[in-house]
């Protein structure tokens, strides 16, 4: 008979929640933030109320000392005896709702999850403003288990509120009492626990966790690596999570990774770790490499694992260096990209960080040269969506070629060669104008155009204010200071018989104006409103403004279709001019 590394144990929900509250059961660092949607939490309560099974839980008799945290909080009452390996989302849901404690979301914001219950219809829902006001609902079921209220007091309060709005029959009253009592008794719901022996090694527990979750979509490859970090280098994972958290929190008193361009998650930063540290992009093999597996023999070695983690530690110390991070972000700003709203691909930005790190630490490029190089690289790769689709494969290819490069000059030439092979004359003159034939509000070429206007320090259309000033993400106001304006207003085009959104909202029909001008123009015909605004400027200033905004002279008198085709070509030329500002 095979020797198992686990035993089956029965728990009631009440026992589970009490042990979690007392610190007997804890959450190991091989787990993740709370990711369930509130609707899924609602469905969990509904299933348990109906007596349906909700799956096994997997615990581990703790051998890793203090490497754990309490559900929903950072406060540790004691070192837990049992750690939740599989079932975090379910237990977090139940504990958070029934004990009314906040959970930490992926964005590092805390939230109180409120689930409502209709005793008459025996249905659950996520509490919102409407449900809050609906007397047929108990808006927060945590009140049922609150020690200072009591079930009888809750029933009386609910009935009193409901009776104030309508008549309640004796049958309905009995139904209400029965339903609330049934929900109260959910505390006795039985759970089956598979408890892994304390003799199991950290690596075995990690393997069990990964194997269980690899059957579904619970984990991705980045999660697997974070799992290993939790077991073998929990400080590193903590540093990664803390860095990501701080990118969201503005600090006035100390250096911080906070910025207006990207708020990365740990699984995203893992890609930077792997890219810079191992010159790899595919994560599927990194898990085994970090475990100490010899790719040729298939054998595992503690020494090899320690060596690989040493590489990871060295890379991450540089990646999470705040000064290095902020130096890199200056490259993105130098490329004309001022805010997160202009970034269509976060992976493209993070891969640019990988190349920045390689240039800085592996090839010791001067800050000035490196900043120019990475600015050009990001502008080009973001504009052409280089790392969308099969981004791992392409980045793996890009990194693999670096293994044959041994000097800073070769590195610079390598990145510039890719840029030049991508941004050919055919791209600028044919491909780009065609890509501008779109009504998408989040296309990369649109933001490349905005970036170019920033680089050219262009004025807002019909304004003395410069675009970089109004695209400054630090300026917060109720109304956006700059708006996308239909040069040929939709109301005007409708009168001309042009109604299709794809045509009226084409990118070439938009220009950046001050919001007050946009309101004033409304649906007026261009030949009516434009002459009025042209009078604000000299011919010289107006001509320059029209160049920036890709507008020919007397554009407002052109046929709309002719205008759109002409402006697409002109926008492409402005983007090219902006990019040329980054030439080295």
N, C-alpha and C positions, 0 to 999 in steps of 0.2 A: 504494500500500500504506500502510495506517495506521501511524503511528509509535507504538510501544508504549512504555510507561513502566516495563516490567519485562522481566526475562529469566528463563529457567528454568535452575535449577542443581541438580545431584544431590549429595546428602550421604548418608553412612551415619550410623546412629544414634551410633556411636562418635565420629565426627567432630563431630557436633552437640554431644554431651555434653562433649567436650574443649574445644570453643570456648566453650561456656557457662561451664565451669569456669575457663578462662583469661580470661574477660571479653571475648572477641571478639564474642560474641552476648549481647545484653542485652534486658531487658524495658522498653519505653518506658512513660512515665506515662499513656499512653492505654489502658492495660490495667487489669485489676481484680484483687482478691484471688483466691486459689484457691477455687473454688466446687464443683468436682467432688466427688461422693460417692466413697468408697473403692471401692464396687462398680463404679463406672465406670472407675476406675483398673485394677481387676482385669480388666475386660472388654477394656481396651486391650492389656494384656499378652497376654491370651488370643488376641486377633485377630492380633497380630504373631507370636506363637508358631506360629499356624496358617498364616502367610504371607498373611494377608488385607491389602488396602490400608487405610490409616487416614487418607487425605486429604492434600491439599496443605498446605504451610505458606507463610505470607506474611511476608517480611522486608523491611526498608527499610534501604538504605545510609544510615547515620546522618549527618544534617546539623544535628542540634539540640543538639550539644555534650554537656553533662552531664545532660540530662533523661532519665535512665534509671536502672534499678536491676537488681541481680542477682536471678535466680530464687531464691526461698526465703530470701533474706537481704538485709539492708540494706548489707552490705559491698561496696564497689566496688573491684575490682582495677585497672581501667582503664576509660576511656571506650570502650564497645563500637563496633565498626565496623558491625555489623548489629543491628537492633532487630526483635524479634518483634512483628508486627502482628496476625497471626491464627495461632493454634496454641499460645497460651500454656498452656491447660489440659493439652493433650497433652504438651508439652515439660516443663512443670512436673511432671506425673505421672511421666514417665520419669526425669527428673533427680533428683527427690526420692527415688524408690524405689531407683534403681540406685546413687546416690551417698550415700544415707541422710542427706539433709539435711532439716530441718524446713520445712514450708510454713506460711504465714500464712493463717488462715481469715478469713471475713467478720466473725467476732466478735473478730478481732485476737489470737486465741490461736494458739500454734504447735503443730504436730502432726508426729510422725514417722509416715509412712504405711508400714505393713508388709503386704506381699503374700506369701502362702504358695503353695507349689507341691507337688503330689503327683506325683512322677516316674512311678509305676506307672500311675496313671489319667490322667496328663497333664492335670490340671485345676488351675486357680488358685482362690484364695479369699482373703478378707480375714482376716488373722490375728486370732484371739480366744483366750480362755483354753483352750477345748477343742482348737483346732488346735495351740496351743503344746505341749500334752501328747501330741498324736497323733504317734507315731513315723513314720507314713507321709508326713508333711508336712515339707518344709523350711519352717520357720515364717517366715523372712525371706529372700527371694530376693536381697537386696542382698549377702548373704554370697558369692554366686557371683562377683561382680565385685570383692570386697574384695581389695586387693593383698596384704594380710598373711596371707591364708588360702590362696588358690589353689584351682583347680577340683579337683585330685586329692585334696587334703586334705579338701575339703568332701565329695566322694563317699565317701571312706573313713569319715569321721565319720558320715555319714548311714547307710551300710550297717551300720556297727557298732551304731548305735542301733536300727536296724530288726531286725537279727539277734538282738538281745537279747530280742526279744518274740516272734519266730516264725521258722520256717524260710524261707529264701529260695532258690529254685531258680536254677540257672545262667541260665535264660532270663529270669527276673525281674531278676537282677543286670545282665545285659546291657541289658535294657530301661531300667533305672534310669540306667545310665551314658549310654546314648544320649539319653534325655530331658533329663538335666541338661546334656549337651554341646550339645543343640539349643537349650536355653534360653540357655546361655552365648553361642552364636553369634547371638543376637538383636542383638548389637552391630553386626552387619553389615547389619541391616535397612535397605533403601534408602528415602530420603525425597526427594520432589520439592519443590523450593523455588521459589516465585515471588518473585524479588528486585526490589523497586521501586527505580528509579534514585534516586540521591542528588540528582538535579536536580528531583525532584518536590517541590512545596511542602508545607509542613505541612498546609495546608488540603486539598490533593489527597489526601494520605495519610489524613487524617481522613475524607474522603469515601469513599475506598476501603474503609476499615475499616467504616464504617457501612453502606455498600451491601452488603458481603459478609455482614455479620451480620444485616441487616434481613430477609433471606430466611427466617430461622428465628426461634427464640425466644431467641437468644443475648443480645440486648440489649433493654432497655426504653428508654423515652424519657429517663429520668434518666441512663442510661448514655451516651446520645448527648451530653448536655450535659456530663457529666464528661469525655468524650472531648475536646470543644472546650476545656474548662478546662485539660486536660493539655497541649494544643498551644499555646494562646495565653496561659495563665495558670497554669502548673504549680504555682506557689507557692500559689495559691488552693485548688487541689485538695489539696495537701499539708496546708494548714491545716484544711481540712474533714475529712480523714481523721484527722488528729492529734486534733482536737476530739472526734470520735466515739470514738476509741480511749481518750481520757482520761475519757470518761463511764463507762468500765468499770473505772477504776483509782482507788482511794481514795488521796488524798494528804493527809498530815498537816502538811506543811511549807509548802505554797503554795496559792494559789487554784486551784480545779479545777472542771471541769464535771461531776464525778462526782455522781451522785444515785441515789435509790431508785425513781424513777418511770419513766424511759425510758433505753434505751441505743440511741440512733439510729444508723443507717447513713448513709453519705454520700448515697446516692440519696434518702433521706428528707429530709435537711437541704437538699438541692437544692430541694425543694418550698418550703421556708421562704425560701430565697434568692429564688426566682421570685415567690412570693406577696408578700413584702414589697418586693422591689426593683422588680418590674414590675407588681404588682397583677394577676397572672395565676395561674391554676391549671392550665390545660391546657398540658402540656409539649410537645405535638407541634409547636407553632409557635415555641417558644422557641429551638429549635436553629437555625433559619434566621435568627431575629432576632439571635441572638448571632453568627452568621456575618456579619452586616452586610447582610442582605437587605432591600430595600425591598418591603414587602408589596404596595404598589400597582403598582410597575413590574417587580418580580421581579429587579431588578439588585442586584449585590453591591458593597459599598464597604468598603475598609479603614478609612476614616474612620468610617463608620457602625458597623462592628464594634468599633472602639476605644471609641466612645461607649457602646455597649451594655455592653461589658465594664467600663467605668468605673462604670456604674450597678450592675452586679453586685458589683464590688469594694467600693463604698460600702455596699451592703446587707449584704454578708457581714461586713464589719468590725464592724457593730453586732450581727449575729446571733450571732457567735462571741465576743462580749464576755462574759467569764465572769460579771461582776457582773450584766449584763442578763439572762443566762440563769438565774442563780440567783434573781433577783428574780421572773422569770416562774414558776419552779417553786414559789415561795411561794404564788402564786395557786392552783395546783392543790392544794397542801396546805390552803390556806384553804378550798377547796371541799369538804374532807373526805376527799380521796383521799391516802392515805398511802404507797402502795407500788405497784410495777409490777404486782403481782398483782391490783390493783383496776382497772387500765386495760384495757378491752376493745378500744379503738381508738387506736392510736398516731398515726394520721393526724389524729384529732380533737384530740389533745393538741398536735400540731405546728401545726395550723391555728389553735388558740387562741394559740400563740406568735406567729403572723403578726399576729393582731389586737392582741396585746399590743404588738408592735413598732410597729405603725401608731399605736396610741394613745399610746405613749411618745414616738416621734420625729416623727411627722407632725402630731399634735395636742397634744403636750406636756401630757398629762393628769397630774394630781398622782399620786404613787405610791399614796396611800391609795385614791383614787377608781378608779384603774386596776386595782388589785388586787381590789377588790370586783367591778368590772365583769367582769373576765376569770374570776374564780371562778364567778360566776353563769353566764357564757357556757359555760364548760367543763362545769359540772354539767349544764346543760340539754342541750347538744349531745351529750354523752357518754351521758346517760340515754336520749335518744330515738334514738340512733344516726343522727344527722343526716348524718354523712359516711361512711356505708357504702354499698355499691353504687356508683352513679355519683357518687363523691365529687368528682371533678374538675369535673364540670358544675355541681354545686351551689355549690362554692366559687368557681368562675368567676363565677357569678351573684351571689354575695354580694359579691365584690370589685368587680365591675363597677358596682354601685350606689354604691360608695364614691367613685367618680369625680365624683359630683355633690355630695359632702359637703365642706364647706369650714371647718367649725368643730368644736371639741371637743364642744360641746353636741349638735350634729347627730350626731356619731359615737356618743356615748353613747346618744342617743335611738334611733339606728338599730339598734344591737345589742339594746337593751332591747325594741324593737318586735318583733324576730324572736323573742325569748324569750317575750314575752307572747302572740304569735300561735301559738306552739307549745304552751305550757303553759297551755291554757285550762281552765276548770272541767270541761268534758267530758273532757279528758285526765286530770285528777286523779281524777275520780269514776268514769269508765267505762273509758277506754283503759288506764290504768295498772293497775288491779286485774286486768283481763283479761291483761295482759302478765305479771303476777305468777303467773298460772296456768301454770307451767312447771316442769320438772324439770332444766333446763339449769343446770350449775354455773358457767357463765361468761356469764350474761345481764347486760346493762348495768343493768337495774333492780335486780338483787340488790346490785350494788356501789353503786348510788345509795342503797339502803337502808343499807348499811354506812357510806357517807359521811355520811348523815344522823345515824346513831348517833354518829359522831365529832363532828359539828357540835353535837349536843345533849349531848355529854359523858356519854353514857348508861353505866350500869353493865352489866357482863356479867350475864346472867341467873343469878340465885341466887348472886351474888358482890358483894363490896364494891369490887372492882377496876373501874376505868373502861375502857371499850372502847378509847379512844385509846391507853391504856398498853399494852394487849396486842396492838394492831395496829401498834405501832411497828416498822418494818422493820429498825432498827438492833439490835434484840434477837435474838440468835441462840442457839438451844438445840436439843438433840437432838429434843425433843418440842415441837411447837407449843404455846404457852401457852394458845391459844384454839382451840376446835374447833366445827364445825357439828354440832349435836346434833339427832337426830330426837326431836321433842317426843312424838310417838307412835312408839315404837321399832318397827323393821321386824319384829322377832320377835313383838312383841305384835300388830301388824296382821296378821301371817300367821295367828296363832291366831284372829283375827276373820274370816278368809277373804279378806283384802285382800293380794294378792300382786303386782299389777302395779307394776313399778318406777316408771312414770310417775306413779302415784298415791302410792306410799309415799315417793318421793323428791321430791315436789312442793316447791317453794320454801317454801310456807307451813308446811311441817312441820319446818322447820329453825330453830334459834335458836343464838346464840353463847353457849357456856358454857366454863368452864375445863376443860381436858382431864381433870383428875382427877375432876371431877364426871361427865363423859361416860362415863368408864370405870366408875364406881360405879353409874350408872343402868342401864347395859347394856340389857337387853330388858324391864325392869320396866314394868308398866302405869303410865300417868301418874297415875291415881288412887291408886297405891301409893307412888310416889316423891315426887310434888309436895308433899303435906302436910308431909313431913319437911323439905324445903328451905324451905318457906314460914315455918317456925318460926324461921328465922335472922333474920327481919326484922320490923320494926314494920309495922302496917297501912299507914301513910303511905308508907314506903319501898317496900313491896311494890306498892302501887298505882301508884307512879311507875315502878317497874321494869316492871310489866305494861303500862303505857302505851308505854314505849320499845320493848318487844318485841311489841307489838301483840297482847296476850293479854287476853281478857275474864275477868272474875271467874269462878272455877270452870270455866275452860276445859277442864280435864282430865276433866270429867264429860260433855262435849258429845259428840254423834255426830260421828265423824271427818269426814264430808263436810260437815256444818254448820260444824264448826270451821275447815276449810280455806277455805271461802267467806268466812266472817266475817273471818278473819285477813288474807286478801288485801286486803280493803277497809281494814283497820286499818293494814297496812303502808304502803299508799298514802298514808294520812293522815300517818303518821310521816315519810315521805319529803317530803311537802309542807311539813310543819313544819320539817324540817331545811333545806330550800331557802329557806324564808322567813327563816332566820337570815342569809342572804346578801343580803337586800333592801337597797337603797341608800337 
